[in-house]
Amino acid sequence: MTSILALASTALLTASVFGQSTNVADQVRALDKQQREAALRGDTTFEEQYTATEYVSINVAGVLSTREQILARMKSGDVKLDTIDVDQEEAHIYGDVAVMTGREHVRGSYKGHAFDSWARYSRVWIRQHGAWKLVLFHETPIPQPGQ
C-alpha cells in the first residue's frame, strides 16, 4: 500500500510540475502577444506595467535602448508599427526566468521613414514578487525568407 501511495504521489507531483511549466509558458506567451499588440497601438501602458526598470532593448541595427528611451520614443509618435508577424515562437521556462524566441516580420515607420524588417528575436522575462517583467529584448536581422 505504501508503494502505491508513493507512486501515486510521484505521478501527481510530476503531472503538477509539467502542468505548471505548460501553464507558465502559456502565461508568458500571452504576455508576449499583449506586448506586441500594445506596441502596434502605440500604447505605453503595457510597457510601463510589464517592463523592469532595468529593461533594455537591442534592435536590428544593434542600437541599445533603455526602458525610458523606449517609452519616450513610443510617446513621441516617432515609431508607427503597422504589422508584427511572429512565427517559430518557443517558450523556455527556467523557474522564475522565461526566454521567448522566434522569428518576426515588422513593418512600420520611424520619423516618417518606412521600414520592413525580418529578425530572430529573444525576450527574457523574470518573475519578481509574483509578477512577470520583461528585462531584455534582442533582435538579430535575418534575410527575408526565400532570399
Backbone hydrogen bonds, N-H to C=O, Kabsch-Sander energy under -0.5 kcal/mol:
donor,donor_aa,acceptor,acceptor_aa,energy
5,L,1,M,-2.3
6,A,2,T,-2.5
7,L,3,S,-2.5
8,A,4,I,-2.6
9,S,5,L,-2.7
10,T,6,A,-2.5
11,A,7,L,-2.5
12,L,8,A,-2.6
13,L,9,S,-2.6
14,T,10,T,-2.7
15,A,11,A,-2.6
16,S,12,L,-2.5
17,V,13,L,-2.7
18,F,14,T,-2.7
19,G,15,A,-2.7
20,Q,16,S,-2.4
21,S,17,V,-2.3
22,T,18,F,-2.4
23,N,19,G,-2.6
24,V,20,Q,-3.2
25,A,21,S,-2.6
26,D,22,T,-2.5
27,Q,23,N,-2.3
28,V,24,V,-2.6
29,R,25,A,-2.6
30,A,26,D,-2.3
31,L,27,Q,-2.2
32,D,28,V,-2.7
33,K,29,R,-2.3
34,Q,30,A,-2.5
35,Q,31,L,-2.4
36,R,32,D,-2.0
37,E,33,K,-2.5
38,A,34,Q,-2.5
39,A,35,Q,-2.3
40,L,36,R,-2.3
41,R,37,E,-1.6
42,G,38,A,-0.9
42,G,39,A,-0.5
43,D,38,A,-2.5
44,T,42,G,-0.6
47,E,43,D,-0.5
48,E,44,T,-2.7
49,Q,45,T,-2.0
50,Y,46,F,-3.2
51,T,47,E,-1.4
52,A,134,L,-2.5
55,Y,52,A,-2.1
56,V,135,V,-1.5
57,S,65,S,-2.4
58,I,137,F,-2.8
59,N,57,S,-0.5
59,N,63,V,-2.1
62,G,59,N,-2.2
65,S,57,S,-2.8
67,R,55,Y,-1.1
70,I,66,T,-2.4
71,L,67,R,-2.7
72,A,68,E,-2.4
73,R,69,Q,-2.3
74,M,70,I,-2.5
75,K,71,L,-2.7
76,S,72,A,-1.9
77,G,73,R,-0.9
77,G,74,M,-0.7
78,D,73,R,-0.8
79,V,73,R,-0.8
80,K,78,D,-0.5
80,K,109,S,-2.7
82,D,107,R,-3.0
83,T,107,R,-1.7
85,D,105,H,-2.8
86,V,84,I,-0.5
87,D,103,R,-2.4
90,E,101,T,-2.7
92,H,99,V,-2.3
94,Y,97,V,-3.7
96,D,94,Y,-0.6
97,V,94,Y,-0.8
98,A,125,W,-2.8
99,V,92,H,-2.9
100,M,98,A,-0.5
100,M,123,R,-3.0
101,T,90,E,-2.3
102,G,121,Y,-1.5
103,R,87,D,-2.8
104,E,119,A,-3.1
105,H,85,D,-2.5
106,V,117,S,-2.7
107,R,83,T,-2.1
108,G,115,F,-2.1
109,S,80,K,-2.7
110,Y,113,H,-2.3
111,K,78,D,-2.7
113,H,110,Y,-1.9
114,A,112,G,-0.6
115,F,108,G,-2.8
117,S,106,V,-2.8
119,A,104,E,-2.3
120,R,140,T,-2.5
121,Y,102,G,-2.5
122,S,138,H,-2.2
123,R,100,M,-2.4
124,V,136,L,-2.6
125,W,98,A,-3.1
125,W,123,R,-0.5
126,I,133,K,-2.8
127,R,96,D,-2.7
128,Q,126,I,-0.7
128,Q,131,A,-3.1
131,A,128,Q,-2.2
133,K,126,I,-2.9
134,L,50,Y,-3.4
135,V,124,V,-3.0
136,L,124,V,-1.4
137,F,56,V,-1.7
138,H,122,S,-2.6
139,E,58,I,-2.3
140,T,120,R,-2.7
142,I,118,W,-1.9
147,Q,144,Q,-1.9
